[in-house]
């Protein structure tokens, strides 16, 4: 993504579609360095905004939240310096067709 102004940052997102569920797609997205709203901005640029993200062009409802779930994150602990991995399984509501509104 090209920088639009001084407030933007270079960022890249790789993704793959894991499953199509009705009018939605379950997508695995990976960022080398996560920047706030990075996934929302990149999927909007691709013409496939994140469900529930009206600010980024979504007209698809997604329960009472947006359609993003952070399943796994890796980082270096700021005090100990040890690598950390946190994981939280995908909610069932993300994988059941017809359970989005």
Residue pairs with C-beta under 8 A, 6 or more apart in sequence:
1 8
1 10
1 11
1 12
1 41
1 42
1 45
3 9
3 10
9 35
11 31
11 33
11 35
11 38
11 42
12 31
12 32
13 29
13 30
13 31
13 38
13 39
13 42
14 29
14 30
15 27
15 28
15 29
15 30
16 27
16 28
17 25
17 26
17 27
18 26
18 27
18 28
19 25
19 26
19 95
20 26
21 95
21 96
21 97
22 97
22 98
22 100
23 60
24 51
24 60
24 67
24 100
25 48
26 90
26 94
26 95
27 43
29 39
29 42
29 43
31 38
31 39
34 73
37 56
39 50
39 68
40 49
40 50
40 53
40 55
40 56
40 66
40 68
41 56
43 49
43 50
43 56
44 50
44 53
44 56
44 57
49 56
49 57
49 58
49 60
50 56
50 58
50 66
50 67
50 68
51 58
51 60
51 61
51 62
51 66
51 67
51 100
52 58
52 60
52 61
52 62
52 63
52 65
52 66
52 67
53 66
53 67
53 68
58 66
60 67
60 100
61 100
61 101
62 100
62 101
63 93
63 100
63 101
67 94
67 100
69 88
69 90
69 91
69 94
70 88
71 87
71 88
71 89
71 90
72 85
72 86
72 87
72 88
73 85
73 86
73 87
74 83
74 84
74 85
75 83
75 84
76 82
76 83
76 84
77 83
77 84
92 99
93 99
93 100
